[in-house]
Amino acid sequence: MRGGSGKGSGAWTPRELVELAVQHDLAELEVEQGGTRIRVVRERSAQAGERAPRAAAPGAAGALPTEGLEPALEASLVKVEAPMVGTFYRAPGPDTAPFVSEGDLIKEGQVLCIIEAMKLMNEIESKLTGRVAKVLVENGQPVEFGQPLFLVEPRR
C-alpha cells in the first residue's frame, strides 16, 4: 500500500498516519520510509469491563489549566489544538518575541505558533478572530495531535 497525499511519492505525513490509525481503529502503526521510522500509538478509551485509563500527565492532551479564568468566560472559550505531533514554539526564533501572548487580539489566518515535525517548521494559523485568553503549552515542549495549545475568546 502506497501512501501520502495522492502525489505518488509513497511518503506518508504524520497527520495521514494518525488519520489512518483512527480510521481503521488501530492501536499501533509503525512505518519506515527513507531511513525515518514513524510510530503512532493510540490509547483506547475505557469501556465496560476494561480498566480505566491512567491519569493524564500535567500538560498532556486534554489537560486544560484554566485556573484564574471566570467560569462564564471559560465556558465560551475555543480550544486551538495541535494539528500534528511535534515541538511547540511560541516565536519564530530563540531571541524574538512570541507570535502571540495572553490578552492579544488575533484575527483569522494569523500565525499563532510553530510546530516542528520531522525537522519541518509548520506555522499554525488561527481559524478565528478573538482574544488569546490562555497559552497552554510552554515554549519548546513536545505536543500531541489534538492537544490544546491556546484558549481563545471568540470575537466578531
C-alpha positions as CSV (number, residue, x, y, z in Angstrom):
1,M,0.0,0.0,0.0
2,R,1.5,3.3,-1.0
3,G,0.6,6.4,1.0
4,G,0.9,10.1,1.1
5,S,-1.0,12.9,-0.3
6,G,-2.1,11.2,-3.5
7,K,1.1,12.5,-5.2
8,G,2.5,9.1,-5.9
9,S,5.5,9.8,-3.7
10,G,4.9,6.9,-1.4
11,A,5.7,9.1,1.6
12,W,3.2,9.4,4.5
13,T,2.8,12.6,6.5
14,P,2.4,12.3,10.3
15,R,-1.1,13.6,10.0
16,E,-2.0,10.9,7.4
17,L,-0.7,8.2,9.7
18,V,-2.7,9.4,12.6
19,E,-5.8,9.6,10.5
20,L,-5.2,6.1,9.1
21,A,-4.8,4.7,12.6
22,V,-8.0,6.4,13.7
23,Q,-10.0,5.4,10.6
24,H,-9.0,1.7,10.9
25,D,-9.2,1.7,14.8
26,L,-5.5,0.6,15.0
27,A,-3.9,0.6,18.5
28,E,-0.4,1.0,16.9
29,L,1.0,1.7,13.5
30,E,4.7,1.9,12.5
31,V,6.0,3.0,9.1
32,E,9.6,3.3,7.9
33,Q,10.4,5.5,4.9
34,G,13.7,6.9,3.7
35,G,15.5,5.8,6.9
36,T,13.0,7.5,9.1
37,R,10.7,5.5,11.3
38,I,7.3,6.9,12.5
39,R,5.3,5.1,15.2
40,V,1.8,6.0,16.1
41,V,0.3,4.6,19.3
42,R,-3.3,5.2,20.2
43,E,-4.6,4.9,23.8
44,R,-8.0,3.4,23.7
45,S,-10.9,4.8,25.9
46,A,-12.1,2.6,28.7
47,Q,-15.3,0.6,28.0
48,A,-17.3,-1.6,30.3
49,G,-15.2,-4.3,31.8
50,E,-11.9,-2.6,30.8
51,R,-9.6,-0.9,33.2
52,A,-9.8,2.9,33.5
53,P,-7.3,4.9,31.6
54,R,-4.3,6.3,33.5
55,A,-4.4,9.9,34.6
56,A,-3.0,12.4,32.1
57,A,0.4,13.9,32.9
58,P,0.5,17.7,33.5
59,G,0.4,19.5,30.2
60,A,-0.8,16.4,28.3
61,A,-3.5,16.4,25.8
62,G,-6.9,17.1,27.4
63,A,-5.4,18.9,30.4
64,L,-6.8,22.4,30.4
65,P,-5.1,24.6,33.1
66,T,-7.8,27.3,33.3
67,E,-7.4,28.5,36.8
68,G,-7.8,32.2,37.1
69,L,-10.5,32.4,34.4
70,E,-14.0,33.4,35.2
71,P,-16.5,30.4,34.8
72,A,-18.7,32.3,32.3
73,L,-15.6,33.2,30.2
74,E,-14.2,29.7,30.5
75,A,-17.4,28.2,29.0
76,S,-17.2,30.4,25.9
77,L,-13.5,29.8,25.1
78,V,-12.5,27.9,22.0
79,K,-9.5,25.5,22.1
80,V,-6.9,25.8,19.4
81,E,-5.5,22.3,19.1
82,A,-2.3,20.9,17.7
83,P,-2.9,19.5,14.1
84,M,0.2,17.3,14.4
85,V,2.7,15.8,16.8
86,G,5.9,17.8,17.2
87,T,7.7,20.5,19.2
88,F,5.8,23.7,20.1
89,Y,7.5,27.1,19.6
90,R,5.9,30.4,20.5
91,A,8.3,32.5,18.5
92,P,10.0,32.3,15.1
93,G,13.4,32.3,16.7
94,P,15.1,32.0,20.2
95,D,15.7,35.7,20.6
96,T,12.4,37.0,19.1
97,A,9.1,38.0,20.5
98,P,6.3,35.4,20.6
99,F,3.8,35.3,17.8
100,V,1.0,35.9,20.4
101,S,0.7,36.4,24.1
102,E,-2.2,36.2,26.6
103,G,-4.5,39.1,26.0
104,D,-3.5,39.7,22.4
105,L,-6.2,40.2,19.8
106,I,-5.9,37.8,16.9
107,K,-7.5,37.5,13.5
108,E,-8.3,34.6,11.3
109,G,-5.2,33.5,9.4
110,Q,-2.7,35.0,11.9
111,V,0.2,32.8,12.8
112,L,-0.1,31.7,16.5
113,C,2.9,29.4,16.8
114,I,5.2,26.9,15.1
115,I,5.2,23.2,15.5
116,E,8.4,21.5,14.4
117,A,7.7,18.0,13.0
118,M,10.3,15.9,11.3
119,K,12.6,18.9,11.0
120,L,10.0,20.9,9.2
121,M,8.7,24.2,10.8
122,N,4.9,24.3,10.4
123,E,3.2,27.6,11.1
124,I,-0.1,27.2,12.9
125,E,-2.7,29.8,11.9
126,S,-5.8,30.9,13.8
127,K,-9.1,29.8,12.3
128,L,-11.0,32.5,14.2
129,T,-10.9,36.2,15.3
130,G,-10.7,36.8,19.0
131,R,-8.5,37.3,22.1
132,V,-5.9,34.9,23.4
133,A,-7.2,34.0,26.9
134,K,-4.6,31.4,27.8
135,V,-1.4,29.9,26.4
136,L,-1.5,26.2,27.5
137,V,1.9,25.0,26.3
138,E,5.4,26.1,27.3
139,N,7.9,27.0,24.6
140,G,10.0,24.1,23.4
141,Q,7.6,21.4,24.8
142,P,6.5,18.4,22.8
143,V,2.8,18.3,21.8
144,E,0.5,15.6,20.7
145,F,-2.1,15.6,17.9
146,G,-5.2,17.2,19.2
147,Q,-3.6,18.7,22.3
148,P,-5.0,22.1,23.2
149,L,-2.4,24.9,22.6
150,F,-4.4,28.0,23.3
151,L,-7.8,29.1,24.6
152,V,-9.3,31.9,22.6
153,E,-12.3,34.1,23.4
154,P,-14.1,34.5,20.0
155,R,-15.0,37.9,18.7
156,R,-17.0,39.0,15.7
